[in-house]
Amino acid sequence: MSLSESFNNDYAATKLNSAMLQVQYSSTGGNAYLVYDFNARLLVSRTGAGEGGVTLLPFSQLDPDSLEALRNRLIELGGKPPALPSVDVPLPKPRSNQLNP
């Protein structure tokens, strides 16, 4: 099954604004909500339960193919997200200090 077929069958996508896509899915543990912010280049992840907290992940840590598919879905829903950064751009090196040699 292709990524788009799986996406359309198992996930509910909602345009929050021109650059943000919310993806919701259910599992045996409850609902999960993923908000892809294409301006900030962040994924905001939370569960339906209030005690679950929120997780932020930069786009640089996500799969480029799935990000492209999600960006295309947002465009299909009428969004106008900015282009994704090139995957060839190297990540910045961590600063060297006493705690992170």
Buried (B, 14 or more C-beta within 10 A) or exposed (E): EEEEEEBEEEBEBEBBEBBBBBBBEEEEEEEBBBBBBBEEBBBBBBBEEEEBEEEEEEBEEBEEEEBEBBBBBBBEEEBEBEEBEEEEEEEEEEEEEEEEE
